[in-house]
Amino acid sequence: MKKTILVFFLFLNSFFCQSNVKFDFDFAQFQYDSTNNYLEIYYAFYPADFKTIKEDGQTVIKAKMTIQIQNSTTDELVVNKDWKLTQPMKDTADYKNGKSLLGVVGFNLKTGSYSIDISIEDILNQNARKEFTENIIIIPFSRRNFAISDIELATRIINENANKNSIFYKNTLEVFPNPSIVYSDKSPVLFYYSEIYNLQNISAAKVILERKLYDSKNNLVYENSKEVQANKTSIVEVGIVSLKKFPTDTYTFVIKLIDSKSKQSTTSSKKFYFVNPGIAVAKNSNKNPNYINSEFGVMELEECDDLFEKSKFIAEKFEIDEYKKLDSIDKKREFLFNFWKKRDESPETQSNEFKKIYLSRVEISNSKYKFLSTSGFKTDRGRVYILYGEPDEIDRFPNETDTKPYEIWAYNDIEGGVIFIFGDFSGYGNYELIHSTKRGEIQDPNWLNRISAN
């Protein structure tokens, strides 16, 4: 594949500037090589908002779009481009009814933090202008571990007789983006495009691909899964989700890939807004009586924040982002109720055994692996203990003459046997993870050199 996309989701923050011009903007990252990602920027503007002029016997509009991308660390302006467009208004009625002009541009960007400024303006009316500013981080995808790209939301995907000359053509498909990230009852179908990488590094012959949809209250409203053969380096994942039965709300679409053997997983998520006045929102939909009567219903604010901080090791990125936005104790209580409910492996029982085991490991970590003022669960040994449990073997080397103190933890039943190596660089008992053979964990074959006493 020419490009690859990263599981890195940043929602849009826009600001208004002198504007009565509607302008939509979205983006997705694709892996290009080991040091660059390919950033696609999707945009749409609406000719009905622009002033017209007669030119060569035609009614036209004149627009100018500018994109500037600046490295936030070095202040280097890595992209500074503008495009001028003269568009004949042949289908005036269509444009007045809200027809947009849609486009896409792409850039290779190296690892780093960037600020994107994108604007559209009416050349014939300088007061008609709109601008967006967005901060992004470029982190190239791992070449070892399997990954899912950003999710590109679309209004249409053509897979038969796709136009190879189209600006929307990629990987044998024409993907028409939806930069507004808004859907409605007039076209209640979500199209999505994503890419999956490094399947050859998965231990199982098949992987499980899950697609889920959550509403703004973090309730699961749609799910679907399928098996995918892990016999290709990379594949394209496209599909549709019917939205017509859902009420107006903000939704999060999630794609999750699971190695059926090791249970290692990775996710990508994307938020969008759906407008459906024909479906009434259920009364008291923002209240969950189960949550009110549960242990979460009486938690104080500090207890909620502390519990979620301890739960981050098993939280999806979109869940962490969602929790940060919660602005009331009741929202946090309900979020935590749903968070643990989703992870209850035996919902038919009264007790959530998974939660009990997880939190008991947190307590043990706090007791055994605390370092100075750092809670045990925040240390590397604490995290590994919480995620994988008690090691089958621990070899400790506290007083070697040629190395700093280190420990080797062995888990015999994970991926055919894995180890974790922790080094105490300070000599005061703060053991840091320096190498592991577990997929998805830090790997450094030269770990012994790092802890050498010389």
N, C-alpha and C positions, 0 to 999 in steps of 0.2 A: 504493500500500500504506500501511496505517496505521502500520506499524512497520518498522524495519529493524534488522538485527543486525550487530554488529561481529565482525572476525576477531581477537577478543581472547580467548585462552583462559587461565583461571587455575584450577588444580586445587585441590580442597578440602582445607583443613587444619582438623581438628576437635579438640575436646578433650572429655573425659568429665567429667560433673558429677553426682555423687550418683546415678548413673543405672543403672536396670535397665529403662529404657524405650527401645525401638528407635525411632529417628527419622532419616529420610533427608532430605537437603537438597542441591539443586543450583540453578544459575541460568544464564541466558543474557542477553546484551545485544542490544538491537535499536535501530536508529537511530530517533529520534523527530523531531528537527529539527536545525538547524545547531549548537545549543548543548547539546542534551540527548540522552541515550540512554534507551531504555525498558528497564528491568531487570525480567525475569521471574524470580520465585523459585518453584521447584517443591519440594514437600514431601510426605512420607508418614509416617504413624504407624500403630501397630498396636494396635487396641482390646483385643486379648487381654492386653496388658501393663498395662491399667488396671483399677482397682478398680471394681466395679459396685455399684449401689444401686437399690432399688425406688422408683419415682416415678410416681405416677398409674397404678399397675397395670402399669408396664413396667420391665424391667431396662435401665438406662442407664449410660453412662459420662459423666464430665464432664472436659473437657480445656480447657486454656488455651494458646494460642500467642501469643508476643510477638516482634515484629520491631523492632529499633532500627538505624537507619543514621545514622552520624555522619561528618561531614566531617573527615578526618584533619588538614587544614590549619587550619581555623577552629574546630574542636571543636563546630560547630553540629550539633545533633541534628535532621536533616532529616526523619526518619521515626521515629515512636514510636507503634506501634499494637499492640493485642492483640485477640484474638478468643477468645470463650468458646463452647464447643460442648457441647451435650447430645445424645448419640448413642444412640438405642435399639439394643439388642443383639438384634435379631430373628433374625439369621442367626448364632447363637452358634457353630455348628459351623464355618462358613466362617471366622470370625474366629480360632478356635482353630487352624485350619489355616494361618494366616499371612496372611489377607486384610488389606489395608491400606486406610486412608482417604487419598485422594490429593487434592492441591489445588494451586492456583497463584494468586499475587498479583503485581501489577506496580506499578512506580513510575517516574516520570520523574526522572532525576538529571542535574544539570548536570556539565560537565567538572570533573574533580577526583579526588582519592583519598578512599576511604571505608572505614569499618569496619562490617561487618554483624554484628550479634548476633541470632541466632534461637534460640528455645527452645520446648520443649513441656513441659507439666507436667500431672500428674494432680491435679485440684482436690481429689479425695477422698483423696489420698495425697501430701503435699508432698515426701516423700523420693523420689518417682518423677518424675524430671525429667532432661531432656537438653538440652544447649546446644551450639551451634556458633558459632565466630567466624571470619570470613573478611575479608580485605582485598582490595579491588577498585579498579581504576582505570577511570574513565569517560573515554573519548576519542571524541568524535563522529566518525562516518564522514565521509570525504571526500565532498564533493558532486560532485567532478570525476572521480576515478579509480574504476574498477570495484572492487567489494569483495564479500566473502562474510561473512555473519553468523556469529555463534557457531553451533555445532551443538547442537541440542537432541536428546538421546537419548530415545527413546520405546519403549513396549511395544506400542503399537497406534496406527494412524492410519486414520481413517475418511474416505474422500473421496466416498462416495455416501450420500445421505440423512443427512448430518452434521447434528447437532442444533445449530441456530444459537443456542439458549439455553444451551448448555453453557459452563462456565467454560473449557473447553479448546478452544473454537472460535476459529479465526483463519484468514483467507484461504481460506474455503470448506472448511476441513478441521477435523476433531476430532483433536487431537494429545494423546495421553495420555502424559505425561512419565514418565521412569524416573529419579527423583531418587536412587535407590541407585547408579546407574551400574554395576549388576551384572547380568549375564545368566547363564543356566545351561542345562544340557542339557534341562531340563523345558520351556523355551521358548527355543530357540537361534536366535532371529531378532532382529537389531538393526534397529529402525526409526529413521530420522533425519529431522529437519526443519531446513531452513536457507533463507536468503533471499539473493538475489544482486542487487546494485544497480549502477546507472549503466552498464548495458550500452550505452546510446546513445553513450557516450564511447569505445567500442572501435573501433579502426581497421578491423577485419575485419568481413565480413558474418556470420561464424560464430565461435564460440569453442569451445574444447575443454574439457570438464569431466571431470576425472579423479577417481576415488574409489579410495583405497588404504587398505590395512590393514597395520600393522606390529606385530610382536610385541615383547616387552620387550627383545629383543636387537637391535632395529632391523632385523630381517629382513622383507622385503616378502612377505606371505603371501596377499594378495588385491589385485587391481587390475581396474578397469573404466573405460572412458571412453566418451564420447559427444559429438556435436556439438550445440551449442545456437545457435539463431538469435539474433543480436544486434539484434533489431528491437523490443525492448521496453525500457522504462526499468528495470523490476525484475521478477524472477520468483521463484517459490518452487521450491526443489529438495527433494524428498522421495524416500525410497526405502527399500529393505531390503537387508540383507546376511545371508546364511545363515552361522551360526557352527558348525554341528553337526560339521564335520570338524576343528575346531581344538581343541587341548588346553587345559587350564587355564592361564591366563596373563593378564598385563596387556597390553592392546592399545591402539594409537593409530589412530583413524579419521581420515583426512585427505581433505578436498575441495580440489581445486586447479583454478583457472580460468586458462586460457591464451589470450591473444590470438594467434590463429594467424598473424597478419601481423607484429606487432611483437615477439612472443614475450614480452611483458610478462605477468607472472602474479601471482596472489595466492592465499593458502591460508587454510584454517581447519582446526583439528584438535580432537579430543576424545578423552580417555582413558576407558577402561572396563575392567572386570574380567569375565572369562568363566570359569565353573566347569563343567568337563566331565570328570568322573571316568572316563567310558567310553573316553576317548582317552588312550592312554599318551603321556607326554612322551618324545620320542626321547632315547636315551642320549647323553650328552655333548652335549646340545643347546646347552649354554652354551659349547661349544668349537667353533671353526671352524678346521679344519686348514689351510685356505687362508690364513687370517689369520696363523696361527702361523708358516707358512713364507714369509710375505711380508715386505716391508720394514717393515711396521708391527709385526711380531712381535718386533723387537729394539729398538724405540724406548724411550728413557728417558721418565720421567714429564714432565719439562720439555719434551722434544721433542713429545710428544703435545699438551700444552696450547698450545705455540707454534704448531703446525700448525693446530689447530682455531681458534685466535684469528685466524689469517690466512685461514681458510676461511669465516668468518662471513658474508661478503658474499653467498655463494651458499647458505647454510644456511637451512632452514625454521625458523620459530619453535619448533616442537615439537622439532626436533633440538637447538637451542640449550638449550632447557629440559632435554632428556634428558641432554645432556653434563654439565650442571651437577650432575646427581644421581649421576654415576658415581663410585664410591668406590674403585676399584682401577686399577692400571696396565693389567692384562689387559683389563678392560672398556673402557678408553679405546682400547687398541690395536684391539680387535675393532670398536668403534664406528667408528673412522676407516677401517678396512678396508672396512666396509659403506658408509660415507658416500661414499667415492670410487668404490667399485664401482658404486653406483647411478648415478653420473654419467659412467661410462665409455661414450662414444658409440660405441665400436668394441670391444665385449667379446671379439670373436673374435681380436683381436690381443693380443700379449703385453704391450704397453705401453699405459698409459692416457694417450692424447695430450691429452685435456682437462685432466687433472691437470698434465701437464708444461707446457702453455701457461699455465695459471692461475698456477702457482708461479713460472714464469719472469717473468711480469708482476709478481708480488710482489717478486722480486729487483730488477727494473728500477725499480720504485717506490721501494724502499728506497734505491737508489743515486741516483736523480734528485730525489726529492721529500722527503727527510728534512729536518726542521726542528728545530734544536737537539737535544734529547734524544728527540723524537718520531720514531718509525720512519716511513719514507715511506709504508708501506701504511696507516697510521692517519690520514694527511692526506687532505683532500678530493680533491686532484689524484691522489694515489695510488689512492684507491678508484675514481675514475672510470677511470683507466688500467687497473686490474685488471679491471673489469667490461666495458669497451667496447674496450680495446686502444689502439693508437697512433692519435691523431687524424689525419684527412686534412690538416688545416691548423691551425696555431697562430699567432694574431696576438698579439704581446706589446706592451704599452704601459707600459714601466717608468718613463718620465720625463716624463709629461704634466704640464703646468703647472696644469691645473684639475681633475685627478683624482688619486686615489691609484693606485699601480701595479695593473694588471689584465691578465688574459689571456683570450682567447676561443679555445676549442677547437671545431673543427667536425668532425662525422662525417657524411659525405655519404650513406652507405648505411643509416643507421638511421632508420626512420620517415620516409623521404623527405628526410632532412637535418635534423640537430639541432645545437644549439650548447650549450656549457657556458661560463659566465663566472665567473672566479675573481678576487676582489679581495684585495689585500694591505693590510689596514687598519692594520697596525702599521708597515709600511715596512721590515720585517726579513726579508721573504721567506716569510711564512706566508700562503699564498694560500687563501682560503676560498671555497667555492662559494656564489655569491649569486643565480644565475639559470640556468635551463636550459629549453630547449623540449622536452626529452625527457619523455615521459609518466612520471609517478611520481617525478620529481625536483623539487627546489625551484624554484618559479617566482615571480619578482618583476619585473613590468614596469617598476617604478621603480628598478631596480638602479643606474642611472647616478647617481641622486640619493644613493644610499648611499655611493658612493665619491667623491663630490665633495670637492675639497680645501677648499672654503669651509666 
